[in-house]
């Protein structure tokens, strides 16, 4: 079967789908991953076919006004008030990108026999309708309606009961459908030769169930009892750095051998014009705790300053290699980085800014494998130093993190996802 996997976003958003693609290919399928140009070499290195869709993933938040756009979506409720305001630069920028992406998706899906799509590529659902082929949504965070917890885009910690939880999922489905309904309907009519859809979100009026493969561990977020059998929580889809041929630099190897395990600090795909001040906060917090540190630059540009002894700056390192060598990890709470931290079995300190990050911060704290999350906009020397102190000295927290890490490493999320894919197609659920 020729399977096309559609995914766009940061590298952390793309890597799990490469792992899933490798599993499907090993099961005998022909797999093509459609993603941005920045990740084409990575996809091909892992033996998968690739196709380019979209542009540079950093452009949405970079450049003039980029930080203002980021501030806009840090508060989901604030963001929803802007959805109908087409003049807002972030919204108009998204609209232009959606139009280009829709056509890209259609082109790369020609000849597909099944489509797997991330939540950032929901065009896959409409293309599958046009081609009359099976499709699977494959999120890295819980998105299906449930009464067990509210939408991830609601303020973290908001608990108003089962009915509110259910309605919050419908609310955000509708808001995002209304945001891009015009673009999708124009594309459906002009390109797919399908009728336009009405005001109600298409995911509220499905003619048949939309199967979902969830790429996170049920140990971290158990499957809610009200989810139907065509929703599968499979476990994390993780790549092994040993399979990539990556080798650490001699400087990093020497640094790690020269003292006790350090604390990792990195904010991945976050872009911040205040990188210098964030670096200062990180260095002062480490100094107050007497901890060594590894600063990963990422999109933030962290650590681009003179660093004291006991702190090293790195450009990139596979998390599955680096994190087990750390005393604790500090990061933004992206789904992929959360998975790597939990798998490594070390305490995690989450500094969430937007989207699903606050949800993961709350889950890490609730599992007792990290301190309470620190909202990124409230990051300070005092708060970060206290969180590092807790993460590096709380013996029970470390034991819980180690135990959870062992259980997650024993899972095979990719294999379970491949089995669920085959089971659903065969009608055996």
N, C-alpha and C positions, 0 to 999 in steps of 0.2 A: 504494500500500500504506500502511495506517495503522500506523505504528511508534510504540511507547511505549518511551521510555528511562527506566529507573529508576536513580536515583542519590541518595545522601544522604551528608553529611559536611561538610567545610569548603568554603569557596569554591574553593580549589584543587582539591578533589575534583570539583566540579561544572562548572567552566569547560570542561574538555576535552570533556565530553559535550554542552555547548552548541555547541562547534565542530563536533563530529561530527554533531549534529542539523541544523545549518545545511547541511552537505555533503549529507546525505541529502535534505533538503528541496529543495536546488538540483537534485538528481537526479530530482525529481518525486514524492517521497513526502510524505505527511502525517505530521508528527512532533509528538509530545507528550512533553514532559519532565516527569516527576514527581519533585519534589524538595521541600525544605523551604520554608516561607513566606518565609524571609529572602532567597531567590534568585528569587522569582517575577518581580519587576520586571526583573531582569537577563535572565531567559529571554525574557520578552515583548519587551524592547527589541531583542533579536536576531531578532525576527520568528517565534518559535516559540510554539506553544500550550503551556500549563503547567497543572499540577495540583499541589495541596499534599499532601504526605505527611510524617509525622513532625512533630517539634517543633523547638525552637531547638537547632541543632547544638552550642552551647556548654554546654548544660545538663548533659551527661554529665560534664564535667570542672569545671564551675563550682560555686560555692556551697560550703556547708559540707561539708568532706571531699573537695572536688574534687581538691586536690593529692595527697591520699593515694591516690585512685583512679589518678591519673596515675602516681604512683610505682609502683603495682602492676603496670602493664603496660609499664613501661620495661624490665623484665627479662622476656623472653618465657618463660624456663624457670620463673621465679617465678610468672608468671601461670598457667601450666598447672597448677601445684600447687593453685591456688585454684578451678579450674573446677568441681570437684564440691562446693565449699563454698558452698551456696546462701545462707548467712547473710552472706557478704561483701557489703558495700553496693554495690560496683561490679557484681558479678554479678547481684544481685537487681534493680538499676536497669536493667541491660541486658535482663533477662527481661521486665520490664514494658513496656519500649519496643518489644521485638520483637513482642509481642502486638498492640500498637496498629498498628505498621507493617505487619504482615501483612495486616490487614483494609484498611488504606489502599491497599496495593499492588493487592489484588484489585479494589477499586472502580475505580481509575483505569485498569485494564487491560481493562475491558469494551469490546468492540468492536475490540480490537487485532487486527492481522493478523500482527504480528511483535513480539517483545520483545527489547530489548537491555538488559542489566542489569550494573551495576557489582558488584564483589565484596561491597559492603555491602548489596546488595539481591538476594540469591540467591533470594528468593521468586519472582523472575521465572522461574526454571527450573520450579518447581512449577505456577505459573499457566499457563505454556506447555503443560505436560503436560495440564492440565485443559481448556484451550481447543483443544488439538491444533493448535498453530501453531508456526512456527519460533522459536527463541530463540538469542541469542548472548550469551556472557559477554564483558565488555569491560573488562578490568583495565588499570590504569595502571602495574602492576609485574608481573614474571614470577611466576606462581603455579602453572602446570601442572607436573606431575611431570616430573622430569628427573634424569639421572645426572650432568649437567654441573656442578650446584651445589646446595647444600642449600636447604631452605625459607628464605625471607626472615626467618622468625621465629626461626630458630636464631641463636645468638650470632655476631656478625660475625667473619669470619676463620676460622671453624671448618672445617677441611678433613680429613675422615676417609675419603674415597674415594667411588667411584661408588655402591656399594650403600647406604652410609649416606645419601648425598644423596637417593636414591630413597625410602628408608624415612622420612626426615625429612618429606617432603611428605605421605606417607600419615599419619604421626603427627599432624600439625597438622590435616589434613582430619578425622580421626577425633575429635580433641579438641574442635574447634569444632562438629562435628555432635552430639556427646554433650551439649555445653553447652545447645543449643537444640532437641534432638530432641523433647522432650516438647511444647514449644510448636508446633513445626512439624507434628507428627503430629496434635495436637488440631485445629489449623487445617485440615489436609488433610481430616480426617474431617468436621468440622462445617461448614466453609465451602466447600471445593472438592469435597466428596463423592468423595474419593480414598482408597484404602486407606493405612493407616499404613506407614511404612518401618521396617525393623529396625535392629539395632545397627550394621550396616555403613553407612558414609557413602553417600548416594545417588550421589555422584560417583565411587564405586568400582564401581558396578554399573549403569552407564548402558546402556540398551538400544540406543542409537545415539550416535554421537559428538556431543559438545557443542562446537560451533565457538566459537573464541575470537578476538576482535579485540584485539590488544595495542596500546595507545596510547603506545608509546615507540619510540625510534629503534633500529634494529638496529646502528647505529654505536656505541651506548652499551652495549647488551646484545645480542650476536648471537643469532639463533635457534639453540637447541641442536640438534644433529643427530638426537636421538631424539624430537623433537616431530613429530607427524603433520602431514599437509598441511592439515588443517582448523584448524590454529592459525596465525594470521597476525600477524606483527610488522610493523606498518604504518608506523611513524613517529609523531611527536608530533601530537596534536590541539590546535592552538593558535589562539587568537583574536587578531586584530590590533586594537590599541587604536584605530587610525584608524577602524575600523568602529563603535566604541562612542560616538564623539563626545566622548570625554574630553579635557580640556585641563588642563595643569599650572597650578598657582597661580603668580601673578607672583613670590611669595617664593621658590618652588622654582627657577624659571627664573633669577632673579637670583643665587641662591646658586650654582647650577651654573656660571654665567658668571663668578663672582667668584674663581675659583682652579682648581687642577688637579682632575682627576676624583677624587671622594671614594670612600670605602668604604661600601657599603650594609650595614646590620646590621638584621635583622628576623627574628622567629621565628614569623611567620604565625599558625597556629591553636593554637600552644602557649599554655597558660594557666599562669601561674606567680605564686604569691603573693609571690615574692621579686623582683618587677619592679624595685624600687628598687636592690637590690644588683646585679642583672643590668645595669641602666643604668650603674651605677658601673663595673663591669668593662669594659663597652664603651667608656666615655669614657676611662678610664685607659689601655686598650690602644691606642686611637687616638692619645692624647697621646704615649705612648712611641714610637710609630712615626712621629710627625709627620704623621699623615694627617688629612684632613678626613673628616667622616662624615655619612651620612644614616641616621637611626634611624626605622624604620617601627614604629608603635605595635602594630598587630595586636591579637590577643587577649591578648598578654602585658602590654600597657600600658607598653611600653618607651618610655623617654625622657620620662616625665612628671615632669620636674624641671628646674631651671635648667640651661641648656646653655651651654657655652663658645662663644666665637666659633669658627667653623669647623665647627660641628655644627648640623644642622637636624633637627627632628622632623616627620614627615609622618604623616597618617592612612592614606592609601592612594594607590597609584599603579600603573597597569598595568606589570607587570614588563617587557613587551616594549619599552616606552618608556624606562623608568628604567634597567634593567640595562646596556644598551650604553653608557650615560654614566658608568658606575662604573669605578673602578680594580680592584675586586674586590667580591664579594658574600658576606656571611656570613649563613647561614640554617639552619633546622632540618632540611632535607633532605626535605621533602615532595615527592612525585613531580612535582607541577606546578611548584614553585619550582625544582627541579633542572632541569627541562626549560627553563625560562626562562633560567636562568643559563648553561646549555650553549649554548643558541641565541644568546645575546648575545655569546658569544665572549670572556668575561672569566673569570679564575680564580674558583673557588668554594671557600669554606671552610664545611664542613658540621659542624653541632653536633647530632648525632642524639640523640633521646631514646627513641623507641619505634617499634614496628611495622616498616615498610619503610625507615625513615630510616637506620639503620646500613648497610643494604645499599647505598643510594645513596651514602652517604659513602665506602664502600669502592670503589665503582665510579669515582667522581670521582678519587680518589687513584690508582687503578690506571691510569686513562687519562692520568694526568700533567697534569691540568688543574686541580688543586687540591692543597693540602697534606693530610696525614693528617687524618681527621676527629677532632674533639674531642668526646667524649661530653658531652652537655649537663650531666649531673650533675658533671662534672669541669671545667666551664668556669671559667677563672681569668684574671686579668690577664696573667700570664706566658704561658700557653698561647695565649691569643687574640692577644696582641701578636706572638708569634713566628710564628703562622700568617699574620697580616696582613703581617708583614715579608716572609715567603717569597712570598706571593701577589702582592705589589706590586713585588718586586725581581727575581724569577726570570724572566729573559728567555725561556728555553726554555719555561717553563710558560705564559707569556702567548702565545707563538707557537703552542703546541699548542692552547690554548684558542681562539685566533682561527681556527685551521685547522678545528677541530671545529665551531665555530659556523658557519662558511661552509658546511660540508657539511650540517649540520642544516637551515640556512635554505633549502638547495636541495631538500630533501625536501618532499613534500606528503602528510603522513600521513593527513589527512582524505580526500583523493582515493583513496589506496591502500586505506583502510578501506572506502569506498563500493564500490570495485571488488571487494574481497574479499567484501563482503556480497552483492553481485549474483552473483558467481562461485559462491559456496557455494550460494545458493538455486537456481541454474540447474544445479547438479551438476558444474560445470566447475572442477576444482581442480588 
